[in-house]
Amino acid sequence: MKNHPPLSTDNVTKLEDLQTIRLDAPVGADKVFDSDRPADDFKFNNEVAKVFDDMVNRSVPFYGEMQRMTAELARDFVQDHTNVYDIGCSTGTTIELLDRAIEPKKVNLIGIDNSQEMLDKAAQKLKASKLTHPYTLSLGDAHKGFPIHNASLVTMILTLQFIRPLHRERLVKDICNGMVDNGALIIFEKVTSRDSMFNRLFIDHYYDYKRRNGYSEMEISQKREALENVLIPYRMEENFDLLKASGFKYMEVFFRWYNFCGIVAVK
Ligand SMILES: C[S@@+](CC[C@H](N)C(=O)[O-])C[C@H]1O[C@@H](n2cnc3c(N)ncnc32)[C@H](O)[C@@H]1O
């Protein structure tokens, strides 16, 4: 039997308190693909940054629960005097929740994104919410790499899928190498299935979910085309192989909704 890393037992806030974590009401409504537009790859530019919180809330099933689970798991793994990274931090939602969830722990929070427009939004949000931990927001491109060191937690929520496959293993290795023992990586990803029947069914159900959230056929099809070359999902097994090859010892799926999954991996 494997020796599992010890779980921390010194959380002072009760886990139930995390139930009170709420996402801020989105400010701008997502109309990005609402009118006929020239075919172009999806970009996290100013147009998207302005409405991102609404877009992600309406496009990602259980987005709020993903954030809550991330904050909850964070408390199991974050260690004092370490760094906590959120790669692809977008508008800072995860950092804001982590700040509250890991309250007594002495850590630096570091948000990294390659979109200055997203970082500007994150800066506004985090300034308004008066974080208790020291934090930095850095412009960094995961395709080129950036330093990661003394990390007890790294989160990549719906971000690894945007990293070109050529660079994924190097990035995940850099993350693992920059981690302390028993540090954790939490990822949420869109995934594909080996079997085309399940792919079709799951994607159909996913588009139904978007329709229920007010997206039109035009919005759904234009966004699908825009994401085609940019968001490249792996199969679950490919994600596990990637994590193992990068040095993670333990890994488990803790969330699944059709073509979305959450995985926690521990060094
Ligand atoms: C779907 S969003 C992530 C959502 C966010 N983590 C959340 O929980 O709300 C993907 C983010 O990854 C960033 N991103 C995409 N490619 C990147 C890269 N090569 N390096 C760094 N960030 C990248 C995008 O700018 C975007 O903010």
The ligand as a MOL file (V3000), in Angstrom:
LIG
                    3D

  0  0  0     0  0            999 V3000
M  V30 BEGIN CTAB
M  V30 COUNTS 27 29 0 0 0
M  V30 BEGIN ATOM
M  V30 1 C -10.4860 29.9370 -18.8800 0
M  V30 2 S -9.4390 31.1110 -18.2600 0 CHG=1
M  V30 3 C -9.1080 30.5780 -16.6160 0
M  V30 4 C -10.1990 30.8380 -15.6490 0
M  V30 5 C -9.7490 31.1240 -14.2480 0
M  V30 6 N -8.6840 30.2490 -13.8100 0
M  V30 7 C -10.9230 31.0460 -13.3050 0
M  V30 8 O -10.9050 30.1960 -12.3890 0
M  V30 9 O -11.8610 31.8290 -13.4550 0 CHG=-1
M  V30 10 C -7.8820 30.7690 -18.9610 0
M  V30 11 C -6.8530 31.8250 -18.5490 0
M  V30 12 O -5.5730 31.3520 -18.9350 0
M  V30 13 C -4.8450 32.4200 -19.4840 0
M  V30 14 N -3.8500 31.8360 -20.3940 0
M  V30 15 C -4.0730 31.2600 -21.6070 0
M  V30 16 N -2.9110 30.8810 -22.1550 0
M  V30 17 C -1.9420 31.2290 -21.2780 0
M  V30 18 C -0.5290 31.1340 -21.2970 0
M  V30 19 N 0.1260 30.6110 -22.3380 0
M  V30 20 N 0.1760 31.5890 -20.2340 0
M  V30 21 C -0.4730 32.1470 -19.1720 0
M  V30 22 N -1.8210 32.2740 -19.1130 0
M  V30 23 C -2.5420 31.8320 -20.1480 0
M  V30 24 C -5.8790 33.2730 -20.1940 0
M  V30 25 O -5.4540 34.5990 -20.4040 0
M  V30 26 C -7.0700 33.1640 -19.2470 0
M  V30 27 O -7.1000 34.2160 -18.3210 0
M  V30 END ATOM
M  V30 BEGIN BOND
M  V30 1 1 1 2
M  V30 2 1 2 3
M  V30 3 1 2 10
M  V30 4 1 3 4
M  V30 5 1 4 5
M  V30 6 1 5 6
M  V30 7 1 5 7
M  V30 8 2 7 8
M  V30 9 1 7 9
M  V30 10 1 10 11
M  V30 11 1 11 12
M  V30 12 1 11 26
M  V30 13 1 12 13
M  V30 14 1 13 14
M  V30 15 1 13 24
M  V30 16 1 14 15
M  V30 17 1 14 23
M  V30 18 2 15 16
M  V30 19 1 16 17
M  V30 20 1 17 18
M  V30 21 2 17 23
M  V30 22 1 18 19
M  V30 23 2 18 20
M  V30 24 1 20 21
M  V30 25 2 21 22
M  V30 26 1 22 23
M  V30 27 1 24 25
M  V30 28 1 24 26
M  V30 29 1 26 27
M  V30 END BOND
M  V30 END CTAB
M  END
